[in-house]
Amino acid sequence: MSRLKSVLGYTIAVLALLIALATFIGMESFGRKLVSVTGIKVSPWMIGGEVVRVIEHEGYQTVIHRPVFDGLFGERKEGMLQIDWTPQQGLPLSSIDELIDFDQDGKEDFHIVLDPESNKADLEAINPRVISIEGCYALKDGRAARLLLHHD
């Protein structure tokens, strides 16, 4: 009886070890399959929301994301808007100076001047929904600025 318990115990330990190794070895593919099966998505607060417009410039582009007001139980009163400038090697060395119409109503909503070298930006709000700059960020291949917005 004790020999049976020992064999059973060692068998369970070896199986547990094999399962643990398989989990670590296949973590990337298991993770992707789990995400695809469950339909989990990265929060727009992390990635800036869907791209709604791209403005082409000589050597680089301005990518405007959808304004994000998503909350856990509904929309928030304040949200954010992310603007990306890519690719890094095409950005002007001195500054990027743009008037942006984020709500696509034909009127500029703010004027932003980004210094790609220091990664700092100045904002002039034209639309009262635009509050301030939340921050400027270095991306893998460019720069990004996040603006705080009031909801309608």
C-alpha positions in Angstrom: 0.0 0.0 0.0 2.8 2.4 0.9 4.6 1.5 -2.4 1.3 2.4 -4.3 1.2 5.7 -2.5 4.8 6.5 -3.4 4.3 5.6 -7.1 1.1 7.7 -7.3 2.8 10.6 -5.5 5.8 10.6 -7.8 3.6 10.2 -10.9 1.5 13.3 -9.8 4.7 15.3 -9.1 6.2 14.5 -12.5 2.9 15.4 -14.3 2.7 18.7 -12.4 6.3 19.4 -13.4 5.6 18.7 -17.1 2.4 20.9 -17.0 4.4 23.7 -15.4 7.2 23.4 -18.0 4.7 23.3 -20.9 3.0 26.4 -19.5 6.2 28.4 -19.4 7.4 27.2 -22.7 4.1 27.9 -24.5 3.1 31.0 -22.5 3.1 33.3 -25.5 1.0 31.1 -27.7 -1.3 30.1 -24.8 -1.8 33.7 -24.0 -2.7 34.7 -27.5 -5.2 31.8 -27.8 -6.8 32.8 -24.4 -7.2 36.4 -25.6 -8.6 35.4 -28.9 -11.1 32.9 -27.4 -12.3 35.4 -24.6 -12.3 38.5 -26.9 -10.4 40.5 -24.3 -9.2 43.9 -25.7 -6.6 46.4 -24.4 -8.3 49.4 -22.8 -8.4 52.5 -25.0 -7.0 54.3 -22.0 -3.8 52.4 -22.5 -3.4 52.5 -26.3 -5.3 55.8 -27.2 -8.4 54.4 -28.8 -9.0 53.7 -32.5 -7.4 55.8 -35.1 -9.9 58.1 -36.7 -7.7 60.2 -38.9 -4.2 60.3 -40.3 -2.7 63.6 -41.6 0.2 63.0 -44.0 3.2 65.4 -43.9 6.5 65.3 -45.7 8.5 62.5 -44.0 6.0 61.8 -41.1 2.3 61.6 -40.3 0.0 62.8 -37.5 -2.3 60.1 -36.2 -5.4 61.2 -34.4 -7.1 58.7 -32.1 -10.8 58.7 -31.0 -11.5 60.7 -27.9 -11.8 58.3 -25.0 -14.4 58.8 -22.3 -15.0 55.1 -21.5 -15.5 54.2 -17.9 -16.4 51.1 -16.0 -20.1 51.8 -15.8 -20.6 54.4 -18.4 -18.9 57.4 -19.9 -16.7 59.7 -17.8 -17.1 63.5 -17.6 -13.4 63.9 -18.5 -11.6 61.9 -21.1 -8.4 62.0 -23.2 -7.3 62.3 -26.8 -4.1 60.9 -28.1 -2.1 62.3 -31.0 0.8 60.3 -32.4 3.6 61.5 -34.7 5.5 58.8 -36.6 8.0 57.6 -37.8 10.7 58.9 -35.5 13.3 59.3 -38.3 10.9 61.5 -40.3 10.1 64.0 -37.5 11.3 67.6 -37.9 14.3 68.3 -35.6 13.1 71.7 -34.4 9.4 71.4 -33.7 6.0 70.2 -34.9 3.4 72.9 -35.1 -0.1 71.9 -35.9 -3.7 73.1 -35.7 -5.9 70.0 -35.1 -9.7 69.5 -35.6 -10.2 66.3 -33.6 -14.1 66.3 -33.7 -14.1 66.9 -37.5 -16.5 69.7 -37.5 -14.4 71.8 -39.8 -13.1 74.1 -37.0 -9.7 73.8 -35.4 -10.0 72.7 -31.8 -6.4 73.3 -30.6 -3.0 74.4 -31.6 -0.1 72.2 -30.4 3.6 72.7 -30.7 5.7 69.7 -29.9 9.5 69.7 -29.5 10.5 66.1 -30.5 14.0 66.6 -29.0 12.8 67.4 -25.4 9.5 65.6 -25.9 7.6 68.6 -24.5 4.5 70.4 -25.9 2.7 73.7 -25.7 -1.1 73.7 -26.1 -3.4 76.6 -27.1 -7.0 75.4 -26.6 -9.5 76.9 -29.1 -12.4 74.6 -28.2 -13.6 74.8 -24.6 -13.7 71.0 -24.4 -9.9 70.9 -24.5 -8.5 71.2 -21.0 -4.7 70.7 -21.0 -1.9 68.4 -22.0 -1.8 65.3 -19.8 1.7 64.3 -21.0 4.1 63.7 -23.9 5.4 60.2 -24.5 8.2 58.5 -26.5 6.8 55.7 -28.6 8.7 52.8 -30.1 8.8 54.7 -33.4 7.7 58.3 -32.7 6.1 60.7 -30.2 2.7 61.0 -28.6 0.8 63.6 -26.7 -2.3 63.1 -24.6 -4.8 65.9 -24.0 -7.4 66.0 -21.3 -11.0 66.7 -22.6 -14.4 67.6 -21.2 -17.3 65.5 -22.4 -20.2 67.3 -24.2 
